[in-house]
């Protein structure tokens, strides 16, 4: 059976996918460096009570350099705005994917063959022009030179109803349901680990603080280091938003599972466009929430999964 691959999507989707992944990787790298500078600065600061004279000067100098580098990275992060590029390019990619599946399945607004190519190209143009700032990120991506309407898209559209239905159910509906289900479970596990990591570090800090109170100090005060590490872990967990994603992904997976049951008993081709609409709306609902949490500008037809 024909298998939908990344290269079968329009060039705009492929380029936006690549640009989004690159921007996401850069954004999280800069965030790790910034948070790491705070942790390292706290660790170096803990040794100030153990040294004197010239060594103390060097310790303070090193700590200042580390914190200054972290501040520089924070400024670079704000000026580059990789997070905005990540969100906007992802929104473009997923909007194009939804339009692509509607095109292949002859679902609205691509039910009629009259001026079909022109309508699809206009849809891509509208998606692209909604986010003009993304053009600079897409310009250097070779994938954007791929056809706007690939041969695979045209071939799928010409298949019989049963073949198109099977491709859509297996490669879109079930694929997205499995993706959401897997990501919901993954985020639940990861979120729990980060929570217990934060709680563990803070608990150790409490124990050490009590011991220092009883002993009248231990020379090396590691309580600030532990609390800084706990704050860093909590900040990272908050930035990744594991708890929010667990709920929204689980809901999307459940909705798609219900639609899968409907699709399995569907025999009338006239009902198929409505099924496609329902599936894309279910995917769109999760994507809309994802965008809203990140203040991403939405078009009325923005849909898609990551």
N, C-alpha and C positions, 0 to 999 in steps of 0.2 A: 504494500500500500504506500501511496505517496506520503512523505514525511516532511512536515514544515520545519525548516531550519532558519537560522538567523539570516543567512544570505538570501532567503526568499522574501524577506520583507523589503519595502521600499528603501532606497538609499538614505532618506531622511531619518528613518527609524534606526538604521544601523549606525549612522554617524552620531545621532543623539545618544544612543546606547553607549557608544565608546566614549564620547565626551563626558557623559554623566558618571561613568565608572571612574574615569581619570580624575575628575574633579572631586568625587567622593574620597578616593584614595588620598589625594593631596590634602583635603580638609582634615581627615582623621589623623594623618601623619603630623600635621602642624598642631593639632589639638594634643596629641600624645607628647610632643616635644614641650609644649607649654606646661601641661600638667606635670610632666617629668621634671621640668626645671624647678617647680615649686617644691616637689618632694625632695629633690637633691639639695636644694637650698636649705630646707628644713633639717636634713641629715647633717649637712656641713655645720649649720648653726648649733647643733647639739654638742659639737666638739669644742666650742669656744670656752666652755667651763673647764676644759682639761689642759689647755695650753696657755702660755704666757709669752710676753716679749715679742720677738720677731715672728715666731710661729703663729701667735695670735693675729698679728697683722696680716700674714699670708692667708690664714683661715677666713678672715673677714673679707679680704680682697677676692678670694676665690668665690665666696658666697655672693658677693656683689656682682661678679662677672656672670655667674650662673643665672642669677635673678634678672640681670640686665638682658641677657640673651633670651630669657623667657618672655620678657616684656617686648623685645624686638619681634619675636615670633608672633606674639599676640597682635601687634600692630600689622604685621604682614598678613596674618589671617584675616583681619578686618578689611584691609585694603584690597586683597585678592578676591574676596567674596566667592570662594570656591563652593561654599554651601549653597549659594543662590544658583550658581552654574549647575551644580548637581541636581537640585530640585527642578529647575526649569527644563534642563535637557531631558530629565527623566519624564517630566510631564509631556514633552514633545514626543518622545519615543513611544510612550504608552497610548497617547492619542492616535498616533499613526497606526499602531498595532490594531486598535479597535476598528479604525476605518478600513484597514486591510482585511480583517475578518468579515466585516460587513460586505465589503466588495466581493470577496470570494464566495460568500454564502447567499448572494443576491438579496441581502436584507436592506431595509431603508437606510440611507436614501439611494441605494444602488440596485433597486429592483429591476429597472428597465435598462435595456441595452442602448437606448437612444442617448447620444452624447455622454456615454458612460465614462470614457477616458477623461473627457473635459471636466466632468463633475468630480472625479476622484482627484485630479490635479488641482482643482480649485480648493478642494478640502485640504490637501496637503499645504497649499499656499496659505490658507487661512490659519492653519495650525502653526506654521512657521512664523507668520507675520505677527501673531499674537505675542510672541516673545522675541522681539528684534535683537535684544541684548545677547541672545545665544548664538548669533551668526558668527561672532569671532571665535567661539569655541568649536563650531561645526566646520569652519573654513579649512582647518588643517587635517580633517579626517577623511582619509581616502574612501571610506565606505559611502560617503555622501554622493560619490560619483556613480553609484549603482543605479539601475533604472528605477524610475518612480513607480512603474507597474511591471513587475517581474513576470517572466514566462510561467513560473509556477503558479502565480496568482491567476493568470488567465486560464491555465489548464484546470485548476480546481473548479473555477467558476463554470466550466463547460461539462463537468461530471454530472452523472445522474443524481437524483435527489438522495437516494440511499447512500451513495458514495460520499456526497458532500456532508450528509448528516453524520456518517460514521467518522469522517475526518474532524468535523467540528466538535463532536462529543468527546472523542478520544484525545485530540490534540489541542483543544482549547478549553472546553468545559472541565474534563477530568484532569487535564494537566494543571490548570489553575487551582482546582480544588485540592489536588495533592500538594501543590506549592504552598498554598495558604495553610494547609493542615501541618505540613512539615515546619514551616516558619513559626506557626503558633506554638508548637511544642518546643522548638529550639529557643525561642525568645522566653518562654516560661522557665526553661532550665537555666538559661544564661542569666536572666533577671534574678532568679533565686540565688545563684552563685555569687553575683555581685552584692546582693543584699546581705548574705551571710558573711561575705568578705568585709563589708563595711561594719556590720555588727561585731564581728570578731576583733577587728582592729580597735574599735572603740571600747570593747570590753577589756581587751588587754591594757589599753590606756588607763582605764578605771582601776584595774588591779595594780598596775605600776604606781599610779598616783597614791593609792592607799598605802602601798609598801613604803613609798618615799615619805609619806606623812608619819608613819610609825617609826621609821628609821632616822628621820630627820635629814633625808636626802641620800642619794646614792652616787654622787659625783657626776655621772653622766645622766643628764635628764632627757630621757627618750620620750616622755609624754608628748611634747610638741611634735615630734617626728611621727608618732603613731596617729595623733589627731589629724595631722596634715595628710598622711596616707589615707586615712578614713575619708576625709573630705574629698580627696582626689578620686577615690574609688566611687564615692557617691555621685560626684560630678560626672564621671564617665558613664555611670549607669543611667543617670538622668538624661544625658545627651543622647544615648542610644535608644531610650524610651522603650525598654523591653516590655514593661507591664502594659502600656498602651497598645503596642503592636500585638501582644498575645491576645488581647480581647478582640481587636478589630479583625485580625487574621482568622481567628476561630469563628467569628460570626460570618465572614465571607465564605469560609469553607463549608459551614453549615448550609448557607443559602444555596451554594452551588451544588451541594449534595442533594438538596430537595429538587433542584432543576434537573439533575441527572436522572432522578427517578421518573420525572415527567418525560424526559427525552427518550427513555428506554421504551415507552409504550406509544410514542408518537408514530402515526402511520400516514397522516394526511400532510402532503407537502405544503398546503396553504397555511398550516399552523406553524411551519418551521421558521418563517421570519419573526414571528412573535417570540418563539423560544430564543432566537439569537438576541432579540431586543432585551429579553429578561436576563439572559446570561451577562450581556455587556453592561446592563444597568447594575447588576449585583457586583460585578467587578468595579464598575465606576464608583459605586458607593464607598467601597474601601479606599479607592484611589483619591476620591474627593476628600475624605477625612485625612488621609496622609498629607495631601496638599495643604489643607486648612491648618494643620498643626504647624506647618512651616511657612505660612503666609504666602503661598504660591498663587499667582493669578490664574484663575480657572476660566476656560471657555465653557460654554454650555454643553458641548459634546465631549469634553475631556473625560476619558475613561482609560482603564488599563490596569495591569498588574505589573509588579516589578519582578 
